[in-house]
Amino acid sequence: MSRKLIIDPVSKIEGHGKVVVQMDDNNQVTDAKLHVVEFRGFERFIQGHPYWEAPMLLQRICGICFVSHHLCGAKALDDMIGVGYSTGTPMLPTPEKVRRLGHYMQQLQSHVTAYFYCIVPDMLFGMDAAPEQRNVVGLVEADPELVKRVVALRKWGQEGIKAVLGKRMHGINSVPGGVNQNLSQEARDRLVKGEEGLISLDDVIEYAQDGLKIFKDFHKENRAEVDAFAEVPALNMCLVNDKGNVDYYHGNMRIVDKDKNIVQELDYHDYLDHFSEATEEWSYMKFPFLKAFGREKGSVRVGPLARVNVTKAYEDNCPLANAALEEFHDYTKGKANDMTLHTNWARAIEILHSAEQIKVLLNDPDLQKEDLIITPADNAWTGEGVGVVEAPRGTLLHHYRANEEGNITFANLVVATTQNNTVMNRTVRSVADAYLGGKVQAEITEGLMNAIEVGIRAYDPCLSCATHAMGQMPLIVTVLDANGNKIDEKIR
Amino acid sequence: MSVKITLDGKEISAREGDNIIDTAANNGVYIPSLCYVKGKPCLGTCRTCSVKVNGKVMAACTIPVSEGMEIDVNGTEITDMRKALVELLFVEGNHNCPSCEKSGRCELQATGYEVDMMVSRFPYRFPVRTVDHASKTVWLERDRCIFCQRCVEFVRDKETGQKIFSIKGRGTESRIEIDAALADKMPAEQVREASDLCPVGCIVDKTQGFDAPIGKRKFEIKTIRERVLEGSTDEG
């Protein structure tokens, strides 16, 4: 009797998706798909707006990684008015550092949110634990001190975003050619020293190490299970600087293989020459791939795991993150790490890296300088721009065109979750094979459902961004027989 | 000459001939308005300042006070009427506060907050309006126009006194127009003044955008109510 397993929606991710696992008469998994069932249309409704509104409107696509969208759009507009990287114009030091600071603040709070609120409960309580326990409320009951530190860390990150962008969510600081304000000395001192109800920068560095310790403890006790869970081969991609190390704000797109050989490196302005996007009728999310490698081999992984695979080291002024990175690299003896759950290890390292980079930037006097914007020369207008940053979930790209009057005529957003689409589908298939394949199991267990979700959750996918819905839907898992008859269903 | 009037049940002295909106502000009572600019002739176009005068609904900017006048500003019914008028202005255009550079400096947005508008009771019309780019300095974003006519009356060519902006069409076909040749003669300072005078984000200065950081925008520093009550004459 063949069966179809449906998980709808996948929980504790951003946005609404569902998983369908198809099994044959021998209980072998024949297909597994992550369907993204929401549609938003940001690329269309920005058309006709003045070009300078794009980073302001398009950041509303997401309530988590809005700073990345805002900066990506700002970089595209720099190009468009003729003062961006495409024209060989380097950004002034103060605006670039202000933008980077906002970006790291968001990376910190986004990673902390995903890691501690959505992922840590799975580690601490196990995949089989009851959903009533396996959440942030269960975490509060089990380890209130940890949660207090997490809340304090997130609050500090949010206050940092507010200091840079004016609001905790959907603020505005980047304008074409620069930023509209620097970081005041007062705001800088508040973040460094803290105040009543706000931790200090030293506390941030300390608290940022909690995630790494949790992962290591969990890994130590569950090494075999963690390492074997959805080991999915893929190319790895991130932005790199001149030294070939990850740069979260600007650089070339570098793609490496299992042996960390560079298989392709490109200027992101040329992405259309190198990437294509496939579509499937069962999902609103596209499937990007490198043209040179074809759809199957050319799909890349982006995000924390990809970044720590690509980068050799962090900046010299990040000793804690560098030590953690070295340990990570040693684990796979210099090879790229394809173990899906090690994404959480990578995310914990990036929390620490963000904290250390924030420390460096907050001690940089350039942040208080007044030279904030480059004014383009006459006739510098190009009418087209591409911006790329490393968002928390991976490489994010905005591409705009505008007509001579300045109306946006075209927008293309290639978001990190979209880049990961094929790899996430492979992960779902891998988990389904491992947990369901060959097993005669008409009854769906909580652990079974959650194992698939854990695999997806490792990517911290943002389906709202990726489809360019709101609300919460019940999780429904249904087992159907070959004739489509329901033989079991659970709703939570 | 001083006259006695009753404002929200309280008897006060007022200077005869002053309009109700200024008289109320002088006595600590805020009346929202989107077309009236203190010190300039009243336009009476937006009706957002509607109050009850001796039981009849009238625009406060158009009515001079007179002896014995009874004015109801904050009664339940008239307060809700003003709120409905503001809601209508939102549904009649296409207003995107999140991406509009006038956000934080927009009188319609600020007034929306003051009348406690959370959502409109009326269905949105989603009118199709085209942007006018003809001027080199002004981006005319018609989606946001509320037809207050401030720009029509108060923005004039410095040499000839000719109107630069005008309203064409009737009813739902009405649209704000710009004389691009005259607009391009405006010095940068006048373009900025026109942009500030516009109570919404319809007249956009092409040379500047999002220059005021969040937290330092006009109505974030001081609310529109506070500005009106202190007698501020700066628009926009």
Interface residues (C-beta under 8 A of the other chain):
Chain A: G48 H49 P50 W52 E53 M56 L57 R60 L165 G166 K167 H170 G171 I172 N173 V175 P176 N180 Q181 E405 G406 N407
Chain B: N96 P98 S99 C100 E101 V131 H133 W139 E141 V204 K206 G209 F210 D211 A212 P213 I214 G215 K216
